[in-house]
């Protein structure tokens, strides 16, 4: 993921991150079962991006399941 930095999800309001992780896990299960395509999974993970209070955008990695963030520069 070029220009994205790996990191733990930020502190603060964790609910959006918990919800996104739960949906991402479900989506990966759906992909593994062949019910959705790889493209559908990637698209939906992009739709789950969250912006934190510092303005950083967070996304769950397709392959790793880890959180990555973009701070506007790297």
WOTACOR-V395535 format. One record per residue. OMEGA is omega in whole degrees, 0 to 359 (* if undefined). Layout:
{{OMEGA} {OMEGA}}
This chain:
{{181} {177} {177} {181} {178} {178} {175} {178} {187} {174} {184} {181} {184} {186} {179} {180} {177} {179} {180} {178} {179} {179} {179} {178} {178} {180} {178} {176} {178} {178} {180} {180} {179} {181} {174} {180} {176} {179} {178} {179} {181} {180} {182} {177} {177} {179} {180} {179} {182} {175} {181} {184} {178} {179} {179} {175} {181} {177} {177} {181} {181} {184} {189} {187} {179} {175} {174} {179} {176} {185} {181} {179} {180} {*}}
